[in-house]
Amino acid sequence: MYKLTTFKDGKITGPFKTYYDSGSFYRVGTYINFKYDGIVIQYFEDGVISDIEYQKENINITRESEENMKKVLKEVENQRKNGVDVSPLVYMNLCKELGIDATEFEKSFR
């Protein structure tokens, strides 16, 4: 694997992309001071998204609030609308926790 990142004042800060040796994405997101911050997307080597998390200082805070869970679902929706496959495991439990019908959620990006 290899990673492309940006530096500011000697610290990894800004967008990053990590790739499998095959050249396909492994993980995409943003660093602030060497730590994940915001939406972090992880992929299977075939390009299907395997996970989307909302991170703050390297901690997955997706489930700390309804707002964070909705941010992740919004990212799922954006990725699907852009033609990227997302594993249903990424959003099924979030839908359940928010009281959203996962089948209806899936219809929104078909």
Secondary structure by P-SEA (a helix, b strand, c coil): ccccccccccccccbbbbbcccccccccccccccccccbbbbbccccccccccccccccccccccaaaaaaaaaaaaaaaaacccccccccaaaaaaacccaaaaaaccc
